[in-house]
Amino acid sequence: MNDQVKELAQRGMALSAEDRSRLVDLLLESLHESPTNEVEAAWAIEIERRLAAYDSGKIQSVAGDDVFAKARSLAR
């Protein structure tokens, strides 16, 4: 562990159990933020692309029942 991490760990251990738990939760969340944000950003771009294609007539909608029926037939 480098000195900064050791210092932070010592300061963290001086916190109450409740505050340590909150700190752990925040640190764990920070590890998972980037992929989630990247995925959400990628979906936002894809949604815009699909809407533009639909609005321009390049693609057409398909009824949900038809999609699920096809999926069920392919799963067999």
N, C-alpha and C positions, 0 to 999 in steps of 0.2 A: 504494500500500500504506500502511495506517496504521502508526503507530509500533509498536503491539503485534505486528502481523503481521511487520514487519521484524525486530523483536527475536527473535521466535520462529524466523523463517527463519535468522537468523544463528546462533542457538543450535543449530538443527537441523543446519546445515552443519558445525558443529564436531564432530558425532557421527561415529562410525566408519561405514563404508559399510553394514555389517550393521545397525546401529541406525537409520540413515537409512531403509533399506529397510523395516524393521519399522514405523517411524513413518509412512512413506507408506502402508503397508498398513492401519494403524490408522485413519488419516485417511480413506482411501478407503472403508473399511468403514463409517465413521460417516456418510458421505454416503448410504449405501444402507440404513441401519438402519430408519429411520422407515417407508418404504413397505413393507418386508418385515414389520415388526411390525404395521402397519395391516392388511395383507393377511391375515396369520395371525390377527389378532383378528377380522376380518370372517368368515373361514372358520370360526372357533370358534363364532361366533354362529350362522352358517348351519347348521352341523352340529347344534347344539343344537335349532334350530328344526325341522330335518328329522326328528331323532330323536323330538322331542315329537309331531310330526304322525304319524309312523309308530306310536309307542306308543299314541296316542289313536285310531288307526284311520282318521284322515283321509286318509292315503295308504297305498298298498301297495307292496311291493317288486316289482321287475321283474328277471327272470333276466338275468344279464350277456349270455348268448348272444342273447337276444331284443333287447337294447339294441344290440349290435353288428350284428346282422342288419338292424335298422331303419336304423341309421346307414349301412351299406353300400348299402342300397336307396335311401336319400335322396341319396347321393353320385353315383349314376349319372345 
